[in-house]
Amino acid sequence: MEKENTSSEILPQSFELILGSFSPEDAKEIIMNLITGKIDFHKKRSFSNEIRFGEPDAYSENRIDQLTVSKNRMYDLIESASTQKKLLKITSNIEIELI
């Protein structure tokens, strides 16, 4: 007989998404693709909300602004590393839990 998994047995869980040292060029590609993907997700979500309900999704609009600021800050940091001919150590974890 199989034991049924409960949420406390499987969650929360953490996954290493990015772990390592990267050249500025590779770091830029990895990070910009991730953030651009998140921005695109929120743009689509907000647009869908606007079509269905006549107004953009306020949460998504706020996240777009926050992510754009983060994207610009990270871009500046990567450019600085490039100028200094330094590598970038990047660690990114995804944590998932039931709420």
HUCORRA-V445028 format. One record per residue. N is the residue number from 0. RES is the residue in three letters. PSI is psi in radians with two decimals (999 if undefined). OMEGA is omega in whole degrees, 0 to 359 (NA if undefined). NEAR is the number of other ideal C-beta (glycine too) atoms within 8 Angstrom. Layout:
BEGIN
n: (N	N)
res: (RES	RES)
psi: (PSI	PSI)
omega: (OMEGA	OMEGA)
near: (NEAR	NEAR)
END
This chain:
BEGIN
n: (0	1	2	3	4	5	6	7	8	9	10	11	12	13	14	15	16	17	18	19	20	21	22	23	24	25	26	27	28	29	30	31	32	33	34	35	36	37	38	39	40	41	42	43	44	45	46	47	48	49	50	51	52	53	54	55	56	57	58	59	60	61	62	63	64	65	66	67	68	69	70	71	72	73	74	75	76	77	78	79	80	81	82	83	84	85	86	87	88	89	90	91	92	93	94	95	96	97	98)
res: (MET	GLU	LYS	GLU	ASN	THR	SER	SER	GLU	ILE	LEU	PRO	GLN	SER	PHE	GLU	LEU	ILE	LEU	GLY	SER	PHE	SER	PRO	GLU	ASP	ALA	LYS	GLU	ILE	ILE	MET	ASN	LEU	ILE	THR	GLY	LYS	ILE	ASP	PHE	HIS	LYS	LYS	ARG	SER	PHE	SER	ASN	GLU	ILE	ARG	PHE	GLY	GLU	PRO	ASP	ALA	TYR	SER	GLU	ASN	ARG	ILE	ASP	GLN	LEU	THR	VAL	SER	LYS	ASN	ARG	MET	TYR	ASP	LEU	ILE	GLU	SER	ALA	SER	THR	GLN	LYS	LYS	LEU	LEU	LYS	ILE	THR	SER	ASN	ILE	GLU	ILE	GLU	LEU	ILE)
psi: (2.29	2.47	2.31	2.30	2.36	2.81	-0.55	-0.38	-0.48	-0.30	2.69	2.73	2.63	2.41	2.31	2.00	-0.80	2.33	1.95	-3.12	2.37	2.58	2.75	-0.64	-0.80	-0.71	-0.75	-0.78	-0.82	-0.93	-0.78	-0.63	-0.73	-0.87	-0.70	-0.67	-0.75	-0.74	-0.78	-0.71	-0.84	-0.57	-0.79	-0.73	-0.76	-0.73	-0.76	-0.74	-0.68	-0.72	-0.76	-0.68	-0.02	0.07	2.58	2.77	2.02	-0.73	-0.81	-0.70	-0.71	-0.76	-0.65	-0.79	-0.81	-0.79	-0.61	-0.74	-0.82	-0.74	-0.78	-0.72	-0.76	-0.68	-0.79	-0.73	-0.76	-0.72	-0.67	-0.76	-0.68	-0.79	-0.68	0.00	0.83	2.71	2.86	2.22	2.18	2.26	2.24	2.15	2.55	2.18	2.27	2.32	2.68	2.43	999)
omega: (180	176	179	177	172	182	181	178	185	183	356	177	179	181	176	180	179	178	177	176	187	171	177	181	179	179	180	181	182	185	181	177	179	183	178	177	178	178	179	177	182	176	179	180	181	179	178	179	180	179	184	189	176	177	180	178	185	180	180	179	178	179	177	179	180	181	178	177	179	179	180	179	179	177	179	179	179	178	177	178	179	179	181	181	181	171	177	173	183	175	178	178	173	179	183	175	175	178	NA)
near: (2	3	4	4	6	6	7	5	5	7	8	7	8	8	8	8	7	8	7	6	6	11	7	13	7	8	13	10	8	11	11	11	8	9	12	9	8	10	12	8	8	14	10	8	10	13	9	9	12	11	6	6	6	4	5	9	11	6	6	13	11	8	10	12	8	8	12	9	8	9	12	8	8	11	10	8	9	13	9	8	12	10	6	6	4	7	8	12	7	12	7	9	8	7	8	8	7	5	2)
END
